[in-house]
């Protein structure tokens, strides 16, 4: 079937920061996939409308994996920025909000996910794939964080 283009398009994606470290495991029999499952994943993000256009959204995302306690294996930090264009013509407000917030965040995370997979593809423990992320949970946590700052 023929795919219909989305009213949301990624116009620019930039990798702003990339930090990768391999931490040698103490145990020789370490199973990478089991170790990877224990890694804490921290994601922070922000959405910014571009002042020159009400149809453009800029999204910054920082992902930190195994970054604080630094268990054996990989410690990773990446940060990226995407600029999106949204054609709102004929869309209801709920769809516009979903595209503007949820879809843009998901797309930047997926670009960073790809970069992390590429970075680790030739690393000693093999490719690290970020597990599926609950975007709704991230958005709720961000909302609570912003509410606390306002109080």
C-alpha positions as CSV (number, residue, x, y, z in Angstrom):
1,X,0.0,0.0,0.0
2,X,1.1,3.5,-0.7
3,X,2.4,5.5,2.3
4,X,0.9,8.9,3.0
5,X,3.4,11.6,4.1
6,X,3.0,13.0,7.5
7,X,2.3,16.7,8.1
8,X,5.4,16.6,10.4
9,X,8.8,16.6,8.8
10,X,12.3,16.5,10.3
11,X,14.2,19.3,8.6
12,X,17.4,19.2,10.5
13,X,19.1,16.7,12.9
14,X,22.4,17.5,14.6
15,X,24.4,15.4,17.0
16,X,25.6,17.9,19.6
17,X,27.5,15.6,22.0
18,X,28.7,12.1,21.9
19,X,30.7,10.4,24.7
20,X,31.4,6.7,24.7
21,X,33.5,4.8,27.2
22,X,34.2,1.1,27.5
23,X,34.7,-0.2,31.1
24,X,36.4,-3.5,31.2
25,X,34.3,-6.1,33.1
26,X,36.0,-7.8,36.1
27,X,34.3,-11.1,35.2
28,X,35.4,-12.8,32.0
29,X,32.1,-14.6,31.6
30,X,29.9,-11.5,31.6
31,X,26.9,-11.9,29.3
32,X,26.5,-8.5,27.5
33,X,22.7,-8.7,27.1
34,X,22.2,-9.4,30.8
35,X,24.6,-6.5,31.8
36,X,22.9,-4.1,29.3
37,X,19.6,-4.8,30.9
38,X,20.9,-3.4,34.2
39,X,22.0,-0.1,32.8
40,X,20.1,3.0,34.0
41,X,18.9,5.1,31.2
42,X,18.3,8.9,31.8
43,X,16.6,11.0,29.2
44,X,16.1,14.7,29.3
45,X,14.5,16.8,26.6
46,X,13.0,20.2,25.8
47,X,10.8,21.6,23.1
48,X,11.2,25.1,21.8
49,X,9.1,26.9,19.1
50,X,11.3,28.8,16.7
51,X,10.6,32.6,17.0
52,X,10.7,33.2,13.3
53,X,8.0,30.5,12.4
54,X,5.0,29.1,14.2
55,X,5.3,26.0,12.0
56,X,8.8,25.0,13.3
57,X,9.7,23.2,16.5
58,X,13.2,22.6,17.9
59,X,13.7,19.6,20.1
60,X,16.7,18.9,22.2
61,X,17.3,15.4,23.7
62,X,20.1,14.1,26.0
63,X,20.4,10.4,26.7
64,X,22.7,9.0,29.4
65,X,23.2,5.3,29.7
66,X,25.1,3.8,32.6
67,X,26.5,7.2,33.2
68,X,26.4,7.7,37.0
69,X,27.6,4.5,38.7
70,X,29.4,3.3,35.6
71,X,29.0,-0.4,35.7
72,X,31.1,-2.6,33.5
73,X,30.6,-2.4,29.8
74,X,29.5,0.8,28.2
75,X,29.0,4.3,29.5
76,X,27.3,6.5,26.9
77,X,26.0,10.1,26.6
78,X,24.6,11.5,23.5
79,X,22.7,14.8,22.8
80,X,20.9,15.7,19.7
81,X,18.7,18.4,18.3
82,X,16.0,18.2,15.7
83,X,14.2,21.0,13.8
84,X,10.7,20.0,12.7
85,X,8.2,21.6,10.4
86,X,4.5,21.0,11.0
87,X,1.9,21.7,8.4
88,X,-1.2,22.2,10.7
89,X,-3.7,22.8,7.9
90,X,-6.8,20.7,8.3
91,X,-5.6,19.1,11.6
92,X,-7.5,19.3,14.9
93,X,-5.7,20.6,18.0
94,X,-5.3,17.1,19.5
95,X,-3.4,15.8,16.4
96,X,-1.3,18.9,16.3
97,X,-0.3,18.6,19.9
98,X,0.5,14.9,19.5
99,X,2.7,15.5,16.5
100,X,4.4,18.6,18.1
101,X,5.2,16.9,21.4
102,X,5.1,13.1,21.2
103,X,6.2,12.5,17.6
104,X,9.1,15.0,17.6
105,X,10.5,13.6,20.8
106,X,10.2,10.0,19.6
107,X,11.9,10.9,16.3
108,X,14.9,12.5,18.0
109,X,15.2,9.6,20.4
110,X,15.2,7.2,17.5
111,X,17.9,9.1,15.7
112,X,20.1,9.0,18.8
113,X,19.2,5.3,19.2
114,X,20.7,4.7,15.8
115,X,23.8,6.6,16.6
116,X,24.3,4.6,19.8
117,X,23.9,1.4,17.9
118,X,26.5,2.5,15.3
119,X,28.9,3.7,18.1
120,X,28.8,0.3,19.8
121,X,28.7,-1.9,16.8
122,X,32.5,-2.4,16.8
123,X,32.9,-2.2,20.6
124,X,34.1,-5.2,22.6
125,X,30.7,-6.3,23.9
126,X,28.8,-5.8,20.7
127,X,26.0,-3.5,19.7
128,X,24.0,-1.8,22.5
129,X,20.4,-1.3,21.5
130,X,18.3,1.1,23.7
131,X,15.2,-0.8,24.8
132,X,11.8,0.6,23.9
133,X,11.1,3.8,25.9
134,X,7.7,4.7,27.4
135,X,7.4,8.2,25.9
136,X,4.1,8.9,27.7
137,X,5.9,8.2,31.0
138,X,8.8,10.6,30.0
139,X,6.3,13.3,29.2
140,X,4.5,12.9,32.5
141,X,7.8,13.0,34.5
142,X,8.8,16.2,32.6
143,X,5.5,17.8,33.3
144,X,5.9,17.0,37.1
145,X,9.5,18.3,37.0
146,X,8.3,21.6,35.4
147,X,5.4,21.9,37.9
148,X,7.9,21.6,40.8
149,X,10.1,24.3,39.4
150,X,7.1,26.7,39.1
151,X,6.1,26.2,42.8
